[in-house]
Amino acid sequence: MTAPEFVPGEDKYAADLAVLCDIAAHGRNALIWQKAVDEGQSHSVFEIGRKAMLIPDHDLSLEHATVALVDGAVVGAVFGLSRPKDFGETIDPDALGPAMRGELELKAMTAGTWYLGVVSVYRELQGRGYGTALIKQAAKRARAEKNRKMTLIVAKSNGPAVKLYLKMGFRVIEERPCDPIRAGDEPDTWFLMRRILTP
């Protein structure tokens, strides 16, 4: 693996970040963005996704992104932020409908932790150590903010990601149903995983 350069999220990376977020979500984001296309806000789900990256103050906004570059090209990204201790009080599990309830219940449990919203590497570059490097970079940021607890949410069916997170010291602490949002998808399980960082 060529060692990546890590840079903060900037507007010029917004399109890559939208694609990487959708890869991490196995297409769930694109389905949500499709609703905006259906409402006439754009002709492309990726334009909606790119614009979403530019909106400040949410889990997937640019200020929370660290981008991994190799020879100037984006290979992956991680989104992470410190959750306030009262974050759980701001979450309404029913706000986005029954398909999102389990995920929102788990998000409420990330209060007081360094939350990894997305860890994603382009598929053709996976297995080369970039995911590990991104998690290590996120851990540095968490330590710098004096936060020793890292959390993330991942679907049980995402075997390679679950395996990586276990290898990196994360453990499953809660589970919730992951309802399908596409016709024909099988029900899944969301894992809330936590890692305690050493000082």
Secondary structure, DSSP 8 states (H G I E B T S, - for coil): ----EEEE--GGGHHHHHHHHHHHTTTHHHHHHHHHHHTTS-S-HHHHHHHHHHSSSSTTSGGGEEEEEETTEEEEEEEEEE--TTGGGG--TTTT-GGGHHHHHHHHTTTTSEEEEEEEE-GGGTTSSHHHHHHHHHHHHHHHTT--EEEEEEETT-HHHHHHHHHTT-EEEEEEEE---STT---EEEEEEEEE---
